[in-house]
């Protein structure tokens, strides 16, 4: 059985999200999410 973890996304790892969704095609949304992570109004978890 493979073990998985749920972790809070660190700001320095945000660029890794481009492996999940095409950040280059949705720059406005990518910038908005990044700014929300910086300000603390968004918390993102990774699996």
Number of C-alpha atoms within 10 A of each C-alpha: 3 3 4 7 8 8 10 11 16 13 12 7 8 14 11 11 13 11 8 7 11 11 16 10 9 10 11 11 12 19 12 11 17 16 13 13 17 13 10 9 9 11 14 12 10 10 8
